[in-house]
Amino acid sequence: KRREGDDISRRKYIKSSLDLFNYFHPMLCDENVEKCYVIMLNSKHGVIDCALVGSGGLTATMVDIRLVMREALIKRATALALCHNHPSGNTMPSRDDNELTKNLREACKVMNIRFLDHIIVAGDKYYSYSDEGM
């Protein structure tokens, strides 16, 4: 039964920021409030699960690093990425976005979980911390 539920041939794989954008865009493109998701991946970057870790207002959402890490540990993820939207259409990260990314990267390092990226979806565009060398 477990094998049937985990059909590897249908599993999605995340190899780039564009893969992340394509995964999250349908969920976030029409949202009018900020939402933040964590995607948990196995060692080959196959998607294990995705979880909503923050939902907020028009210009901000609160994300607790402990909840993100809890989700990753429960799902036994070896890698993760974060994604949230900017309903304003502006892809540029805020100071809070930068701080969240820095803190999550450090938490992942402590727990030996690979932090792949944090992307911001704004309409049909996105910003990738990884692509920007951040």
C-alpha atoms as an extended CHARMM CRD file, in Angstrom:
* protein
*
       134  EXT
         1         1  LYS       CA              0.0000000000        0.0000000000        0.0000000000  PROA      1               0.0000000000
         2         2  ARG       CA              2.8180000000        2.3720000000        0.8390000000  PROA      2               0.0000000000
         3         3  ARG       CA              4.4370000000        1.7680000000       -2.5430000000  PROA      3               0.0000000000
         4         4  GLU       CA              1.1900000000        2.4770000000       -4.3560000000  PROA      4               0.0000000000
         5         5  GLY       CA              0.8730000000        5.8140000000       -2.5710000000  PROA      5               0.0000000000
         6         6  ASP       CA              4.4480000000        6.7870000000       -3.4210000000  PROA      6               0.0000000000
         7         7  ASP       CA              4.5390000000        6.3940000000       -7.1940000000  PROA      7               0.0000000000
         8         8  ILE       CA              8.0660000000        7.6030000000       -7.9770000000  PROA      8               0.0000000000
         9         9  SER       CA              7.3260000000        7.9950000000      -11.6760000000  PROA      9               0.0000000000
        10        10  ARG       CA              4.7590000000       10.7210000000      -10.8550000000  PROA      10              0.0000000000
        11        11  ARG       CA              6.8600000000       12.4900000000       -8.2310000000  PROA      11              0.0000000000
        12        12  LYS       CA              7.8510000000       16.0620000000       -9.0600000000  PROA      12              0.0000000000
        13        13  TYR       CA             11.4930000000       17.0510000000       -8.8210000000  PROA      13              0.0000000000
        14        14  ILE       CA             12.8740000000       20.4930000000       -8.0460000000  PROA      14              0.0000000000
        15        15  LYS       CA             16.0800000000       21.2490000000       -9.9410000000  PROA      15              0.0000000000
        16        16  SER       CA             15.9010000000       25.0450000000      -10.2620000000  PROA      16              0.0000000000
        17        17  SER       CA             14.1600000000       28.2030000000       -9.1360000000  PROA      17              0.0000000000
        18        18  LEU       CA             11.9570000000       27.9440000000      -12.2340000000  PROA      18              0.0000000000
        19        19  ASP       CA             10.7850000000       24.5100000000      -11.0590000000  PROA      19              0.0000000000
        20        20  LEU       CA              9.8720000000       26.0890000000       -7.7080000000  PROA      20              0.0000000000
        21        21  PHE       CA              8.0360000000       28.9240000000       -9.4440000000  PROA      21              0.0000000000
        22        22  ASN       CA              6.1020000000       26.4830000000      -11.6430000000  PROA      22              0.0000000000
        23        23  TYR       CA              5.1700000000       24.4210000000       -8.5770000000  PROA      23              0.0000000000
        24        24  PHE       CA              3.9370000000       27.3810000000       -6.4950000000  PROA      24              0.0000000000
        25        25  HSD       CA              2.5760000000       29.7850000000       -9.1070000000  PROA      25              0.0000000000
        26        26  PRO       CA             -0.8370000000       28.0690000000       -9.4330000000  PROA      26              0.0000000000
        27        27  MET       CA             -1.2590000000       28.2090000000       -5.6340000000  PROA      27              0.0000000000
        28        28  LEU       CA             -0.1760000000       31.8170000000       -5.1830000000  PROA      28              0.0000000000
        29        29  CYS       CA             -0.8530000000       33.7970000000       -8.3570000000  PROA      29              0.0000000000
        30        30  ASP       CA             -4.3960000000       34.8760000000       -7.4250000000  PROA      30              0.0000000000
        31        31  GLU       CA             -3.9540000000       35.2720000000       -3.6560000000  PROA      31              0.0000000000
        32        32  ASN       CA             -4.7670000000       38.7240000000       -2.2930000000  PROA      32              0.0000000000
        33        33  VAL       CA             -2.9410000000       38.1560000000        1.0180000000  PROA      33              0.0000000000
        34        34  GLU       CA              0.6030000000       36.9760000000        1.6650000000  PROA      34              0.0000000000
        35        35  LYS       CA              1.0400000000       33.2360000000        2.1730000000  PROA      35              0.0000000000
        36        36  CYS       CA              4.2360000000       31.3200000000        2.8230000000  PROA      36              0.0000000000
        37        37  TYR       CA              4.8750000000       27.6590000000        2.0240000000  PROA      37              0.0000000000
        38        38  VAL       CA              7.7320000000       25.2690000000        2.6940000000  PROA      38              0.0000000000
        39        39  ILE       CA              8.4080000000       22.4870000000        0.2240000000  PROA      39              0.0000000000
        40        40  MET       CA             10.1460000000       19.4430000000        1.6310000000  PROA      40              0.0000000000
        41        41  LEU       CA             12.3650000000       17.3280000000       -0.5960000000  PROA      41              0.0000000000
        42        42  ASN       CA             14.2120000000       14.0370000000       -0.4560000000  PROA      42              0.0000000000
        43        43  SER       CA             17.9270000000       13.6030000000       -1.2170000000  PROA      43              0.0000000000
        44        44  LYS       CA             17.2740000000       13.5870000000       -4.9850000000  PROA      44              0.0000000000
        45        45  HSD       CA             15.1300000000       16.7390000000       -4.6500000000  PROA      45              0.0000000000
        46        46  GLY       CA             11.8920000000       14.8530000000       -5.1930000000  PROA      46              0.0000000000
        47        47  VAL       CA              8.9080000000       16.5190000000       -3.5610000000  PROA      47              0.0000000000
        48        48  ILE       CA              7.8600000000       14.8530000000       -0.3120000000  PROA      48              0.0000000000
        49        49  ASP       CA              5.2610000000       17.4100000000        0.7380000000  PROA      49              0.0000000000
        50        50  CYS       CA              4.3680000000       21.0740000000        0.8700000000  PROA      50              0.0000000000
        51        51  ALA       CA              2.9520000000       22.9090000000        3.9030000000  PROA      51              0.0000000000
        52        52  LEU       CA              1.5130000000       26.3400000000        4.5760000000  PROA      52              0.0000000000
        53        53  VAL       CA              3.6640000000       27.8950000000        7.3140000000  PROA      53              0.0000000000
        54        54  GLY       CA              2.3940000000       31.4670000000        7.3000000000  PROA      54              0.0000000000
        55        55  SER       CA             -0.5980000000       33.4930000000        6.2150000000  PROA      55              0.0000000000
        56        56  GLY       CA             -0.9710000000       37.1680000000        6.7500000000  PROA      56              0.0000000000
        57        57  GLY       CA             -2.2080000000       40.4570000000        5.4880000000  PROA      57              0.0000000000
        58        58  LEU       CA             -1.7060000000       42.5230000000        2.3780000000  PROA      58              0.0000000000
        59        59  THR       CA              1.9370000000       43.3660000000        3.0090000000  PROA      59              0.0000000000
        60        60  ALA       CA              3.3130000000       40.8340000000        5.4850000000  PROA      60              0.0000000000
        61        61  THR       CA              3.0500000000       37.3550000000        6.9020000000  PROA      61              0.0000000000
        62        62  MET       CA              4.5170000000       35.9270000000       10.0660000000  PROA      62              0.0000000000
        63        63  VAL       CA              6.6710000000       32.8040000000        9.6970000000  PROA      63              0.0000000000
        64        64  ASP       CA              8.0500000000       30.9540000000       12.7080000000  PROA      64              0.0000000000
        65        65  ILE       CA             11.3130000000       29.1690000000       11.8480000000  PROA      65              0.0000000000
        66        66  ARG       CA             10.5050000000       26.4850000000       14.4320000000  PROA      66              0.0000000000
        67        67  LEU       CA              7.3160000000       25.5490000000       12.5710000000  PROA      67              0.0000000000
        68        68  VAL       CA              9.1810000000       25.3260000000        9.2740000000  PROA      68              0.0000000000
        69        69  MET       CA             11.8200000000       23.0720000000       10.7940000000  PROA      69              0.0000000000
        70        70  ARG       CA              9.1720000000       20.9740000000       12.5660000000  PROA      70              0.0000000000
        71        71  GLU       CA              7.4710000000       20.2580000000        9.2430000000  PROA      71              0.0000000000
        72        72  ALA       CA             10.7910000000       19.2940000000        7.6440000000  PROA      72              0.0000000000
        73        73  LEU       CA             11.7580000000       17.0090000000       10.5190000000  PROA      73              0.0000000000
        74        74  ILE       CA              8.3800000000       15.2690000000       10.6550000000  PROA      74              0.0000000000
        75        75  LYS       CA              8.5280000000       14.5630000000        6.9170000000  PROA      75              0.0000000000
        76        76  ARG       CA             12.2030000000       13.5060000000        7.1580000000  PROA      76              0.0000000000
        77        77  ALA       CA             13.1950000000       15.9940000000        4.4950000000  PROA      77              0.0000000000
        78        78  THR       CA             16.8470000000       16.2610000000        3.5390000000  PROA      78              0.0000000000
        79        79  ALA       CA             16.3040000000       19.5100000000        1.6370000000  PROA      79              0.0000000000
        80        80  LEU       CA             13.7600000000       22.3100000000        1.6460000000  PROA      80              0.0000000000
        81        81  ALA       CA             12.8440000000       25.5700000000       -0.0290000000  PROA      81              0.0000000000
        82        82  LEU       CA             10.5880000000       28.4340000000        1.0010000000  PROA      82              0.0000000000
        83        83  CYS       CA              8.1380000000       30.3230000000       -1.1700000000  PROA      83              0.0000000000
        84        84  HSD       CA              5.8390000000       33.2420000000       -0.4770000000  PROA      84              0.0000000000
        85        85  ASN       CA              3.8980000000       35.7120000000       -2.5540000000  PROA      85              0.0000000000
        86        86  HSD       CA              3.7680000000       39.4900000000       -2.8030000000  PROA      86              0.0000000000
        87        87  PRO       CA              0.1960000000       40.4620000000       -3.7590000000  PROA      87              0.0000000000
        88        88  SER       CA              1.4750000000       43.9480000000       -4.6360000000  PROA      88              0.0000000000
        89        89  GLY       CA              3.2500000000       42.5490000000       -7.7090000000  PROA      89              0.0000000000
        90        90  ASN       CA              6.6620000000       43.7440000000       -6.4910000000  PROA      90              0.0000000000
        91        91  THR       CA              9.2360000000       40.9450000000       -6.5750000000  PROA      91              0.0000000000
        92        92  MET       CA             11.8840000000       42.7330000000       -4.5170000000  PROA      92              0.0000000000
        93        93  PRO       CA             12.4360000000       41.1920000000       -1.0540000000  PROA      93              0.0000000000
        94        94  SER       CA             11.8500000000       43.2340000000        2.0680000000  PROA      94              0.0000000000
        95        95  ARG       CA             14.1980000000       43.4930000000        5.0310000000  PROA      95              0.0000000000
        96        96  ASP       CA             11.9730000000       40.9620000000        6.8350000000  PROA      96              0.0000000000
        97        97  ASP       CA             12.2500000000       38.5760000000        3.8620000000  PROA      97              0.0000000000
        98        98  ASN       CA             16.0400000000       38.8450000000        4.0040000000  PROA      98              0.0000000000
        99        99  GLU       CA             16.0760000000       38.2080000000        7.7520000000  PROA      99              0.0000000000
       100       100  LEU       CA             13.7640000000       35.1880000000        7.4040000000  PROA      100             0.0000000000
       101       101  THR       CA             15.9960000000       33.7070000000        4.7000000000  PROA      101             0.0000000000
       102       102  LYS       CA             19.1480000000       34.2180000000        6.7680000000  PROA      102             0.0000000000
       103       103  ASN       CA             17.6060000000       32.6720000000        9.8910000000  PROA      103             0.0000000000
       104       104  LEU       CA             16.1600000000       29.7010000000        8.0170000000  PROA      104             0.0000000000
       105       105  ARG       CA             19.4900000000       29.0330000000        6.2980000000  PROA      105             0.0000000000
       106       106  GLU       CA             21.2070000000       28.9610000000        9.7130000000  PROA      106             0.0000000000
       107       107  ALA       CA             18.5440000000       26.6670000000       11.2150000000  PROA      107             0.0000000000
       108       108  CYS       CA             18.8840000000       24.2750000000        8.2800000000  PROA      108             0.0000000000
       109       109  LYS       CA             22.6490000000       24.2280000000        8.6990000000  PROA      109             0.0000000000
       110       110  VAL       CA             22.2620000000       23.2210000000       12.3640000000  PROA      110             0.0000000000
       111       111  MET       CA             19.8110000000       20.4320000000       11.4770000000  PROA      111             0.0000000000
       112       112  ASN       CA             21.8510000000       19.2360000000        8.4550000000  PROA      112             0.0000000000
       113       113  ILE       CA             19.0110000000       19.9860000000        6.0300000000  PROA      113             0.0000000000
       114       114  ARG       CA             19.9770000000       21.5340000000        2.7170000000  PROA      114             0.0000000000
       115       115  PHE       CA             18.3490000000       24.9470000000        2.1750000000  PROA      115             0.0000000000
       116       116  LEU       CA             17.8840000000       25.2870000000       -1.5830000000  PROA      116             0.0000000000
       117       117  ASP       CA             16.1450000000       28.5950000000       -2.1370000000  PROA      117             0.0000000000
       118       118  HSD       CA             13.5650000000       31.1380000000       -1.0950000000  PROA      118             0.0000000000
       119       119  ILE       CA             11.4650000000       32.5160000000       -3.9080000000  PROA      119             0.0000000000
       120       120  ILE       CA              8.9760000000       35.3700000000       -3.9730000000  PROA      120             0.0000000000
       121       121  VAL       CA              6.0880000000       35.0240000000       -6.4220000000  PROA      121             0.0000000000
       122       122  ALA       CA              4.5350000000       38.2620000000       -7.6650000000  PROA      122             0.0000000000
       123       123  GLY       CA              2.0000000000       37.6950000000      -10.4250000000  PROA      123             0.0000000000
       124       124  ASP       CA              3.7820000000       36.0240000000      -13.3320000000  PROA      124             0.0000000000
       125       125  LYS       CA              7.2580000000       36.9890000000      -12.0940000000  PROA      125             0.0000000000
       126       126  TYR       CA              9.4540000000       35.7530000000       -9.2860000000  PROA      126             0.0000000000
       127       127  TYR       CA             12.5810000000       36.5600000000       -7.3180000000  PROA      127             0.0000000000
       128       128  SER       CA             14.9850000000       33.8030000000       -6.3330000000  PROA      128             0.0000000000
       129       129  TYR       CA             17.5000000000       34.3030000000       -3.5310000000  PROA      129             0.0000000000
       130       130  SER       CA             19.6000000000       31.4870000000       -4.9710000000  PROA      130             0.0000000000
       131       131  ASP       CA             19.6710000000       32.9570000000       -8.4910000000  PROA      131             0.0000000000
       132       132  GLU       CA             20.6460000000       36.3400000000       -7.0650000000  PROA      132             0.0000000000
       133       133  GLY       CA             23.5000000000       34.8380000000       -5.0470000000  PROA      133             0.0000000000
       134       134  MET       CA             21.8870000000       35.7000000000       -1.7470000000  PROA      134             0.0000000000
